[in-house]
Amino acid sequence: MQNQSQILNALSELNQYFKKSGLEGQILYRTEGSHLVRAGANQISLNSYEENEKFYFTLQKGKKITQFNLSLSVDRLSEIKQAIDRVAQTLSLLPELPFLRPWHKTEETLNSIEHLKDFSQKDSTLTDPLDSKPMVDFFKTIYDNYKNLKIETSGMFSAGHYAYALINTNSQTPLFFSGDDYHLEAVLQLLDQDKKEVKVTDVGQTLKDFNPDHIHQELLEHIELKSSAPSIDYNGKDHDLIFGKDALAAIIEFMCYMSFRGELYQENKGMLRKETHPLEGQIFGDNITITDDITSGDSLYQRPFGLNGMFRPPINLVDKGVLKNLYYTDKITCNRLGVNLFSDDRLASFCLKTGAGPSSFNALLEATSRPALYINNIHYMNFTNLNRGDFTATARFGAYLLKDGKVVGNPGRVRLNLSLFEILNKVEWLSNLGVHVNTSSSYDVRLASSIKVPKFMKVKLST
Amino acid sequence: MNQRDLGFKLIDKLKQLGADYVDLRYHLFDETESITTQNGELAKHQLSSQTGLGIRVLYKGGWGFSSGENPAQLEQLGLMALAQAKESARFRQFPVTLAAKDKVLGHFKSSPKIDPWESSLDSKIKRLLEVDALMQADFVDLRQIHTFFTKKNILFLDSLGSEIQKELLDVALSFYLYGLDQDKERQRRSFQLYHDTNSTLGLEALFNQKLESEALRIKNELHHILEAPACKQATCDVILMPEMMALQTHETIGHALELDRILGYELSYAGGSHVTLSDFGKLQFGSTKLNAWADGTTPNSPGSTGFDDDGVACKKMPLIEKGKLVGAITSSQMIMEANQKAKRTIFTESGGANRASSYNRFPIERMNNINIDPGEDGTLEEIIAQTSDGMILETPRSWSIGPNRENFHFATEIGWKIKNGKIDHVIKNPTYSGESLKFWHSLDKVGSDQSWQLQQVFNCGKGQPNQFMRLGHGVPICRFSDVEVGK
């Protein structure tokens, strides 16, 4: 992995090259070193290490603009400059975009963040390629622990380091951030119990946070729950719903993605639309508060500025059910819409605030007398009617029917057809314990992502 | 020494250090240009370029993989992959064995008439804006056109001495129109470019006159949607048009028949399959009208690449014959493991379907072109005339599939209600759902040759770390009976 000073020097040199070439624009650099061990069918199916360095250039000349991504090492500056020259030639062929505005100064971002403490935890073991033995051993131990149960072990253990840095031609000082993270999931399929599945997940900034004993304990709890109640067919009656942390995290994350992006909002393409959901309007119940606060422990990854160079202040997105703020991330789109850039939703660490509800599964059972469907995870969620917040998904890795303080059945295939507006206006309680859940995807360069949600959330749907 | 020679040198070294098999993929050239217009103006122009390499090592039945962009790190990456393979080998129930293959010296090249890299940017933008202008209307408040072109030059080397060069080209185009309906809900109507297997694959697709008629068509259809009633809950016949038929095939045949998924390797992420090894040769997957293939040779498709990333030539393999399950989407590794687990020979050869999205990803079973044969039930008009109570559905708007591909729920952009053999009216917000096997058993009409279209897909997601894959679906118009709609 390249070191910080090498990266910053390269950015400064390229910035000078831009100016010398008569160009305006931004240079963003991202890098990663990622390890991933994957298990399937009781064996290791993949053990990989990937290094990646990528530049994201925005080149502008007058009111003409283009974007260019280049995967090339930071120490190959002469080749990078040749690529810039080649792309710059296309600018003259493009039409003008008269709405373009000047670039935000990185010095303003630095002023905004200088008082902030650096909360990020660093793990030097992740900066260089690490020994994958503990990751392999994690899955091997699970298999050894449950061999007598006739199980199939699957999962994924990812750990790595990433950094991003940027500068633009309206600035002198590059910005730099680096971080570490790990996340894992372990899935067991119980082969002689109708192939029931259980899943446990974990996320953290450093491998010092990784506690395999805790994960093994959680797996055991789920296996006992799955094994103790009979399989039943779910009859789709009006039950209350209780979402576990992984299901809740998936729903809230997707909802936030489709709701709080200002560009979607302004173009009326999101779940929240300018034409129907004004700011300061009540959209959810008053027990719903959603934030993204880099100064608090509610954010696992406290990154002070975005990939667009904007400072990321603590944000209330929804406060007691009232829509308060949106993100505005993409400069070209925002310039076209005539709105100011604000934070960066790509680095959001959403937090759905806790309430006063139970914090353990046993306490939850004790508090549940009316029939309720408990959903541990959801699979393949998608919006069927975004205007109404209608979505569909299947419950996976554990749906339990609860009644009178007990687990009375394991429903098999459960398809959920619900409305987010209905659910988030009928929340009966939120757990008093908040939990971080991984939401990272690995489609582009590594960028850790997580959401903090109450461990459980109960929605009163029964009549 | 050039990259080829350096690659073979590294492979030899890793073999000397105990590797049983090694392969290496260099992306020597890998560029994408994308252009987006919005409401008659350029919204975004973007180029991306990446070059790099990925190394797979097999050691005593365990895989290791590493990748990077810096050719100077070649040896370091190779040694890392070997170390990882040694770790993997400690936890294997079935040591990885690859089906026998020959050394291959091969070359595959896409066949454009006009190479997008040799055409001016100005002409591309001008063309998009010409088409955009046709979609202008008072009831359309947002119109977007998005196009991208991808060109790759890939060199594959392996420890058998294989050397394969692939020069691949993709051309994609889509239009999106948005408007507000009478209930103040936002509606969308879109179009995805499809290619002609008898023609060529290149920028000429952008200048094809059919784009004009497609633009006018979706504008007209959006207008109807904005004034249409909502889809009501019912059970009726459903006719799927090509874009929707492609996704139906993709989700409930393609993904269900990926062999690695059947063997449980995707369980923690994308899910499993309701198909088991004992089903092959026995399971009646659908009606006798259903004939499906995994065809890596379909011309002018993103799913056709000449050779897969195991270095195996792409093939046309049967999946379903007269409704019976006979094959899967396979790779060199998985067929060996499947036959071993099943204790019989189900698969006699790799289907050449192991692919990675780029050099920085490990190849896994991916759909190439999952095609359905045309039938003998005539044109769309003829099938409509034989339908007393039904619905035509086109263009997916949302999709959700059960964890083992055993059930599904789709929403589409548009529907047309059929009554007594005629189209009666347009429907908005249509949805349909079902159990996969029951649905395929209800296939009762398959459109003839003229209804068959090759649809492109560029965003099929699978694997950890995640990979998007490019592929195709050649599908006819099909009718299914007694389907639940409107839920």
Chai-1 contact restraints between the chains, C-beta under 6 A:
chainA,res_idxA,chainB,res_idxB,connection_type,confidence,min_distance_angstrom,max_distance_angstrom,comment,restraint_id
A,L36,B,P465,contact,1.0,0.0,6.0,A-B,restraint_1
A,R38,B,Q464,contact,1.0,0.0,6.0,A-B,restraint_2
A,G40,B,G264,contact,1.0,0.0,6.0,A-B,restraint_3
A,G40,B,Y265,contact,1.0,0.0,6.0,A-B,restraint_4
A,A41,B,L263,contact,1.0,0.0,6.0,A-B,restraint_5
A,A41,B,G264,contact,1.0,0.0,6.0,A-B,restraint_6
A,N42,B,Q93,contact,1.0,0.0,6.0,A-B,restraint_7
A,Q43,B,F91,contact,1.0,0.0,6.0,A-B,restraint_8
A,Q43,B,R92,contact,1.0,0.0,6.0,A-B,restraint_9
A,Q43,B,Q93,contact,1.0,0.0,6.0,A-B,restraint_10
A,I44,B,S88,contact,1.0,0.0,6.0,A-B,restraint_11
A,I44,B,F91,contact,1.0,0.0,6.0,A-B,restraint_12
A,S45,B,Y265,contact,1.0,0.0,6.0,A-B,restraint_13
A,L46,B,F362,contact,1.0,0.0,6.0,A-B,restraint_14
A,N47,B,G64,contact,1.0,0.0,6.0,A-B,restraint_15
A,N47,B,Q84,contact,1.0,0.0,6.0,A-B,restraint_16
A,N47,B,E87,contact,1.0,0.0,6.0,A-B,restraint_17
A,N47,B,S88,contact,1.0,0.0,6.0,A-B,restraint_18
A,S48,B,F65,contact,1.0,0.0,6.0,A-B,restraint_19
A,S48,B,F362,contact,1.0,0.0,6.0,A-B,restraint_20
A,Y49,B,S66,contact,1.0,0.0,6.0,A-B,restraint_21
A,Y49,B,M80,contact,1.0,0.0,6.0,A-B,restraint_22
A,E50,B,S67,contact,1.0,0.0,6.0,A-B,restraint_23
A,E50,B,N360,contact,1.0,0.0,6.0,A-B,restraint_24
A,E51,B,G68,contact,1.0,0.0,6.0,A-B,restraint_25
A,E53,B,E69,contact,1.0,0.0,6.0,A-B,restraint_26
A,T66,B,H45,contact,1.0,0.0,6.0,A-B,restraint_27
A,Q67,B,Q46,contact,1.0,0.0,6.0,A-B,restraint_28
A,F68,B,L47,contact,1.0,0.0,6.0,A-B,restraint_29
A,N69,B,S48,contact,1.0,0.0,6.0,A-B,restraint_30
A,L70,B,S49,contact,1.0,0.0,6.0,A-B,restraint_31
A,S71,B,Q50,contact,1.0,0.0,6.0,A-B,restraint_32
A,S71,B,E69,contact,1.0,0.0,6.0,A-B,restraint_33
A,S73,B,E69,contact,1.0,0.0,6.0,A-B,restraint_34
A,S73,B,N70,contact,1.0,0.0,6.0,A-B,restraint_35
A,V87,B,L47,contact,1.0,0.0,6.0,A-B,restraint_36
A,T90,B,L121,contact,1.0,0.0,6.0,A-B,restraint_37
A,L93,B,L121,contact,1.0,0.0,6.0,A-B,restraint_38
A,L93,B,D122,contact,1.0,0.0,6.0,A-B,restraint_39
A,L94,B,H45,contact,1.0,0.0,6.0,A-B,restraint_40
A,P95,B,L42,contact,1.0,0.0,6.0,A-B,restraint_41
A,P129,B,M80,contact,1.0,0.0,6.0,A-B,restraint_42
A,S132,B,Q84,contact,1.0,0.0,6.0,A-B,restraint_43
A,S132,B,E87,contact,1.0,0.0,6.0,A-B,restraint_44
A,K133,B,E87,contact,1.0,0.0,6.0,A-B,restraint_45
A,V136,B,E87,contact,1.0,0.0,6.0,A-B,restraint_46
A,V136,B,F91,contact,1.0,0.0,6.0,A-B,restraint_47
A,K140,B,F91,contact,1.0,0.0,6.0,A-B,restraint_48
A,E152,B,G264,contact,1.0,0.0,6.0,A-B,restraint_49
A,S154,B,L267,contact,1.0,0.0,6.0,A-B,restraint_50
A,S154,B,S268,contact,1.0,0.0,6.0,A-B,restraint_51
A,G155,B,S268,contact,1.0,0.0,6.0,A-B,restraint_52
A,M156,B,S268,contact,1.0,0.0,6.0,A-B,restraint_53
A,M156,B,Q464,contact,1.0,0.0,6.0,A-B,restraint_54
A,E185,B,S268,contact,1.0,0.0,6.0,A-B,restraint_55
A,V187,B,L267,contact,1.0,0.0,6.0,A-B,restraint_56
A,V187,B,S268,contact,1.0,0.0,6.0,A-B,restraint_57
A,N268,B,R186,contact,1.0,0.0,6.0,A-B,restraint_58
A,H379,B,P403,contact,1.0,0.0,6.0,A-B,restraint_59
A,Y380,B,S400,contact,1.0,0.0,6.0,A-B,restraint_60
A,Y380,B,I401,contact,1.0,0.0,6.0,A-B,restraint_61
A,N382,B,S398,contact,1.0,0.0,6.0,A-B,restraint_62
A,N382,B,W399,contact,1.0,0.0,6.0,A-B,restraint_63
A,N382,B,S400,contact,1.0,0.0,6.0,A-B,restraint_64
A,F383,B,S398,contact,1.0,0.0,6.0,A-B,restraint_65
A,T384,B,S398,contact,1.0,0.0,6.0,A-B,restraint_66
A,T384,B,A411,contact,1.0,0.0,6.0,A-B,restraint_67
A,T384,B,T431,contact,1.0,0.0,6.0,A-B,restraint_68
A,N385,B,N429,contact,1.0,0.0,6.0,A-B,restraint_69
A,N387,B,E185,contact,1.0,0.0,6.0,A-B,restraint_70
A,N387,B,R186,contact,1.0,0.0,6.0,A-B,restraint_71
A,T392,B,S400,contact,1.0,0.0,6.0,A-B,restraint_72
A,T392,B,H409,contact,1.0,0.0,6.0,A-B,restraint_73
A,A393,B,S400,contact,1.0,0.0,6.0,A-B,restraint_74
A,T394,B,G402,contact,1.0,0.0,6.0,A-B,restraint_75
A,R396,B,P403,contact,1.0,0.0,6.0,A-B,restraint_76
A,S441,B,N466,contact,1.0,0.0,6.0,A-B,restraint_77
A,S442,B,P465,contact,1.0,0.0,6.0,A-B,restraint_78
A,S442,B,N466,contact,1.0,0.0,6.0,A-B,restraint_79
A,Y443,B,N466,contact,1.0,0.0,6.0,A-B,restraint_80
